């Protein structure tokens, strides 16, 4: 046999996968304790959980969550469906919801539905086919097909960001029409007689701006334009919509009350107006929606509607976990998300 190392190399047998018993031996605990750290960490002391996690990391152990889910009829996975995470409002909800669920031993599978009803049905069919333990879904308006799929899944469901007289299960939301009315009253209290709106074309955004416009008209105000852009909202869309509205504003020096369905649209409108010499609030009083970071960082900082999105995510997670674990009283099913108008330099 050659001695220069050029001969056949010994066959490397595949390494056996690390088992839960290996982790238990290294951590000095029972296999059941390892299982609890993975599946129900709240039932294990922090010190013991830390030892087990160190052992898992050292051994490179990958739990077979599918097998565990089959044996317990739980997947340890929760599905979350929102239209987009381009907006901080939805991002905040998803982040706080995911953080709370992960602490309890659940992972969140995020899916973006966009704004098309047909695509949403296909997405729900795929998600529910993976048998999640619970579902978080943005909106309380569903097509008949989507409603049937969600209802027949027989899992805890939290609808967020809307109100409904007939929620499927649990509801964490707010009234978009109420937002529109409150913004109108805010502008009316400042003596405005003219108004305009810029809105994305998704149902919730249109609810806010249309109710705002109706309230202003009933108070005797004159509408100068209602621009609608494709969802999701963008700064560029806000600039273009403002450019379309500007001809109707020429020749009248009375301040215009402008309500935008998103802070992104409001920022774009302010940029476009500023380039054409319109000052805020002298010529243009602007209110956005969402209280994104840029609303305070903008020059000028602009008035907006703040919604407690992060708190909504925490409440939704609490509802789901109460249902999944059976700990505490059964959720009553509804929680009203608070909102407020944050006044800044544009009004």
DRENMI-995018 format. One line per 10 residues: number of its first residue (from 1); their letters; for each residue z, x negated, y negated of C-alpha. Coordinates in Angstrom, 1 decimal. Example, Ala and Ser with C-alpha at 12.3 -4.5 7.8 and 13.67 -1.06 7.14 Angstrom:
% residues 2
1	as	7.8 -12.3 4.5 | 7.1 -13.7 1.1
//
This chain:
% residues 347
1	xxxxxxxxxx	0.0 0.0 0.0 | -0.9 -1.4 -3.4 | 2.1 -2.9 -5.3 | 0.5 -2.8 -8.8 | 1.4 0.8 -9.4 | -2.2 2.0 -8.9 | -1.5 3.8 -5.6 | -0.8 7.5 -5.3 | 2.2 8.8 -7.3 | 4.9 10.8 -5.6
11	xxxxxxxxxx	4.4 14.5 -5.8 | 6.7 16.1 -8.4 | 8.2 19.2 -7.1 | 8.5 22.0 -9.7 | 11.9 22.2 -11.2 | 13.9 25.2 -10.1 | 14.6 27.6 -13.0 | 18.0 27.6 -14.5 | 20.1 30.5 -13.2 | 22.9 32.4 -14.8
21	xxxxxxxxxx	25.3 30.9 -12.3 | 24.4 27.4 -13.6 | 25.3 28.5 -17.1 | 28.5 30.0 -15.9 | 29.5 26.8 -14.1 | 28.8 24.6 -17.1 | 30.7 26.9 -19.4 | 33.6 27.4 -17.0 | 33.3 31.2 -17.0 | 32.2 33.9 -14.6
31	xxxxxxxxxx	28.6 34.9 -14.4 | 29.6 38.3 -15.6 | 30.9 36.7 -18.8 | 27.5 35.0 -19.4 | 25.8 38.4 -18.9 | 28.1 40.0 -21.5 | 27.5 37.2 -24.1 | 23.7 37.9 -23.7 | 23.9 41.7 -23.5 | 27.1 42.9 -25.2
41	xxxxxxxxxx	28.4 40.0 -27.3 | 30.9 42.2 -29.1 | 32.8 42.5 -25.8 | 33.5 38.7 -25.6 | 35.8 36.6 -27.7 | 34.1 34.4 -30.3 | 35.5 31.2 -28.6 | 34.2 32.1 -25.2 | 30.8 33.3 -26.6 | 30.5 29.9 -28.3
51	xxxxxxxxxx	31.1 28.0 -25.1 | 28.5 30.1 -23.2 | 25.9 29.6 -26.0 | 26.4 25.8 -25.9 | 25.8 25.9 -22.1 | 22.7 28.0 -22.6 | 21.3 25.6 -25.1 | 22.1 22.5 -23.0 | 20.5 23.9 -19.9 | 17.6 25.6 -21.7
61	xxxxxxxxxx	18.4 28.9 -20.0 | 16.1 31.8 -20.7 | 17.6 35.2 -19.8 | 15.4 37.5 -17.9 | 15.8 40.4 -20.4 | 13.2 42.5 -18.6 | 15.0 42.4 -15.3 | 18.3 43.1 -17.1 | 16.8 46.0 -18.9 | 15.5 47.5 -15.7
71	xxxxxxxxxx	18.8 47.2 -14.0 | 20.6 48.8 -16.9 | 17.8 51.0 -18.0 | 18.0 49.3 -21.4 | 15.4 47.0 -22.9 | 17.8 45.6 -25.6 | 14.9 46.0 -27.9 | 14.6 48.4 -30.9 | 11.2 49.1 -32.5 | 10.9 49.3 -36.3
81	xxxxxxxxxx	7.7 50.8 -37.9 | 7.1 50.4 -41.6 | 3.8 50.6 -43.6 | 4.1 47.1 -45.0 | 6.5 44.2 -45.7 | 4.5 43.2 -48.8 | 7.0 45.3 -50.8 | 10.6 43.9 -51.1 | 12.0 47.5 -50.5 | 10.7 47.6 -46.9
91	xxxxxxxxxx	11.4 43.9 -46.4 | 15.1 44.4 -47.4 | 15.5 47.4 -45.0 | 14.0 45.6 -42.1 | 16.0 42.4 -42.8 | 19.4 44.1 -42.9 | 18.6 46.4 -40.0 | 17.5 43.5 -37.9 | 20.5 41.3 -38.8 | 22.9 44.1 -37.8
101	xxxxxxxxxx	21.1 44.9 -34.5 | 21.0 41.2 -33.6 | 24.7 40.8 -34.0 | 25.1 43.6 -31.5 | 22.8 42.0 -29.0 | 19.6 43.8 -29.8 | 16.3 42.4 -31.0 | 14.0 44.3 -33.3 | 10.2 44.4 -32.7 | 8.6 45.0 -36.1
111	xxxxxxxxxx	5.2 46.8 -36.4 | 3.3 47.5 -39.5 | 1.6 50.9 -39.5 | -0.3 50.7 -42.8 | -1.0 54.1 -44.4 | -3.4 55.7 -41.9 | -2.1 58.6 -39.7 | -4.5 58.0 -36.8 | -3.6 54.3 -36.6 | 0.1 55.2 -36.7
121	xxxxxxxxxx	-0.3 57.5 -33.6 | -2.0 54.7 -31.6 | 0.8 52.3 -32.7 | 3.5 54.6 -31.7 | 1.9 55.2 -28.3 | 1.9 51.4 -27.7 | 5.4 50.9 -28.9 | 7.0 53.7 -27.0 | 5.1 52.6 -23.9 | 7.3 49.5 -23.9
131	xxxxxxxxxx	10.4 51.7 -23.7 | 12.4 50.6 -26.7 | 16.1 51.7 -26.7 | 15.7 53.2 -30.2 | 13.2 53.6 -33.0 | 13.4 53.1 -36.8 | 10.4 54.6 -38.6 | 9.5 54.8 -42.3 | 8.8 58.3 -43.4 | 9.6 61.8 -42.2
141	xxxxxxxxxx	6.1 63.3 -42.3 | 4.3 62.9 -39.0 | 1.1 64.3 -37.5 | 1.7 66.8 -34.6 | 0.7 64.1 -32.1 | 3.2 61.5 -33.6 | 5.9 64.1 -33.8 | 5.5 65.0 -30.1 | 5.5 61.4 -29.0 | 8.6 60.5 -30.9
151	xxxxxxxxxx	10.5 63.7 -29.9 | 9.7 63.3 -26.2 | 10.8 59.7 -26.1 | 14.4 60.9 -25.9 | 15.8 57.8 -27.6 | 17.8 57.5 -30.9 | 15.4 57.8 -33.8 | 16.2 57.0 -37.5 | 13.6 58.1 -40.1 | 14.0 56.2 -43.3
161	xxxxxxxxxx	12.8 56.4 -46.9 | 12.2 60.2 -47.0 | 14.2 63.4 -46.9 | 13.4 66.3 -44.6 | 14.8 69.7 -43.8 | 14.0 69.1 -40.1 | 14.6 65.4 -39.1 | 13.7 64.5 -35.6 | 17.1 62.9 -35.1 | 18.8 60.9 -37.8
171	xxxxxxxxxx	17.7 60.4 -41.4 | 18.4 57.7 -44.0 | 16.4 58.5 -47.1 | 16.0 59.8 -50.6 | 14.0 62.5 -52.5 | 10.9 61.0 -54.1 | 10.4 64.1 -56.2 | 13.9 63.7 -57.5 | 13.0 60.2 -58.6 | 10.0 61.5 -60.5
181	xxxxxxxxxx	12.1 64.2 -62.3 | 14.8 61.7 -63.3 | 12.3 59.3 -64.7 | 10.7 62.1 -66.7 | 14.1 63.2 -68.1 | 14.7 59.6 -69.0 | 11.5 59.3 -71.1 | 12.0 62.8 -72.6 | 15.5 61.8 -73.8 | 13.8 59.0 -75.7
191	xxxxxxxxxx	11.5 61.5 -77.5 | 8.2 60.7 -75.8 | 5.4 63.2 -76.2 | 2.6 61.4 -74.3 | 2.6 60.0 -70.8 | 0.4 58.4 -68.1 | 0.9 57.4 -64.5 | -0.4 54.7 -62.2 | 0.2 55.4 -58.5 | -0.7 54.1 -55.1
201	xxxxxxxxxx	-2.3 56.8 -52.9 | 0.4 56.9 -50.2 | 2.2 60.3 -50.0 | 5.6 59.0 -51.2 | 4.2 57.2 -54.3 | 2.2 60.3 -55.2 | 5.3 62.5 -54.8 | 7.1 60.4 -57.4 | 4.3 60.3 -60.0 | 3.1 63.8 -59.6
211	xxxxxxxxxx	6.6 65.3 -60.0 | 7.0 63.0 -63.0 | 3.8 64.3 -64.6 | 4.6 68.0 -63.8 | 8.1 67.6 -65.5 | 6.6 66.0 -68.6 | 3.9 68.7 -68.9 | 6.5 71.5 -68.6 | 8.4 69.9 -71.5 | 5.2 70.1 -73.6
221	xxxxxxxxxx	4.0 66.5 -73.3 | 0.4 65.5 -73.2 | -1.0 63.6 -70.2 | -3.3 60.7 -71.1 | -4.3 59.8 -67.6 | -3.2 59.6 -64.0 | -4.7 56.5 -62.3 | -4.6 56.2 -58.5 | -5.1 53.0 -56.5 | -5.4 52.2 -52.8
231	xxxxxxxxxx	-2.1 51.5 -51.0 | -0.4 49.1 -50.7 | 0.2 48.4 -54.4 | -0.8 45.1 -56.0 | -0.6 43.4 -59.4 | -4.4 43.2 -59.6 | -4.6 47.0 -59.0 | -2.1 47.6 -61.8 | -4.2 45.6 -64.2 | -7.4 47.4 -63.3
241	xxxxxxxxxx	-5.8 50.8 -63.5 | -4.4 49.9 -66.9 | -7.8 48.8 -68.1 | -9.2 52.2 -67.0 | -6.5 54.0 -69.0 | -6.8 52.1 -72.2 | -9.8 53.9 -73.7 | -7.8 57.1 -73.7 | -5.1 55.5 -75.7 | -7.3 54.1 -78.5
251	xxxxxxxxxx	-6.6 55.5 -82.0 | -3.1 56.9 -81.3 | -0.1 54.8 -82.3 | 2.5 57.1 -80.7 | 4.3 55.2 -77.9 | 3.0 56.1 -74.4 | 5.4 56.7 -71.5 | 3.9 55.0 -68.4 | 5.5 55.6 -65.0 | 4.2 53.3 -62.2
261	xxxxxxxxxx	4.9 54.0 -58.5 | 5.6 50.4 -57.9 | 6.9 47.4 -59.8 | 3.8 45.5 -58.8 | 1.6 48.1 -60.5 | 4.0 48.1 -63.6 | 3.8 44.3 -63.9 | 0.0 44.4 -63.7 | -0.2 47.1 -66.3 | 2.0 45.1 -68.7
271	xxxxxxxxxx	-0.1 42.0 -68.2 | -3.3 43.9 -69.0 | -1.8 45.7 -72.0 | -0.5 42.5 -73.4 | -3.9 40.8 -73.2 | -5.3 43.6 -75.3 | -2.6 43.3 -77.9 | -0.4 46.3 -76.9 | 3.3 45.6 -77.2 | 6.1 47.1 -75.2
281	xxxxxxxxxx	8.0 49.3 -76.0 | 6.3 49.7 -79.5 | 3.0 50.9 -78.0 | 3.8 51.3 -74.3 | 7.1 52.3 -72.6 | 6.9 51.3 -69.0 | 9.0 52.2 -65.9 | 8.3 50.9 -62.5 | 9.8 51.5 -59.1 | 11.7 49.3 -56.6
291	xxxxxxxxxx	13.6 46.8 -58.8 | 11.7 43.9 -57.4 | 12.7 40.4 -58.7 | 9.7 40.3 -61.0 | 10.9 43.3 -62.9 | 13.8 41.3 -64.3 | 11.8 38.0 -64.5 | 8.9 39.5 -66.3 | 8.3 39.0 -70.0 | 9.3 41.4 -71.2
301	xxxxxxxxxx	11.7 42.5 -68.4 | 10.8 46.1 -67.6 | 12.7 49.2 -66.7 | 12.5 50.3 -63.1 | 14.1 52.5 -60.5 | 16.4 50.7 -58.1 | 16.9 52.0 -54.6 | 19.6 50.5 -52.3 | 17.1 49.4 -49.6 | 19.4 46.8 -48.0
311	xxxxxxxxxx	22.2 49.3 -47.8 | 19.8 51.7 -46.1 | 19.1 49.2 -43.4 | 22.8 48.7 -42.7 | 23.4 52.4 -42.5 | 20.5 53.0 -40.2 | 21.6 50.2 -37.9 | 25.1 51.7 -37.8 | 23.7 55.1 -36.8 | 21.6 53.6 -34.0
321	xxxxxxxxxx	24.5 51.5 -32.6 | 26.9 54.4 -32.6 | 24.4 56.3 -30.5 | 23.6 53.4 -28.2 | 27.1 52.3 -27.6 | 28.9 55.6 -27.9 | 31.5 53.9 -30.1 | 32.9 56.1 -32.9 | 31.9 59.6 -33.9 | 28.4 60.8 -33.4
331	xxxxxxxxxx	26.4 60.3 -36.6 | 26.0 63.5 -38.6 | 22.3 62.7 -38.9 | 21.7 62.3 -42.7 | 22.6 59.8 -45.3 | 21.3 60.0 -48.9 | 20.2 56.6 -50.2 | 21.3 56.2 -53.9 | 18.9 55.3 -56.6 | 19.3 54.6 -60.4
341	xxxxxxx	17.2 53.8 -63.4 | 17.7 50.2 -64.5 | 16.8 50.1 -68.2 | 15.3 46.9 -69.6 | 13.2 45.9 -72.6 | 10.2 48.1 -72.0 | 11.8 51.4 -72.8
//
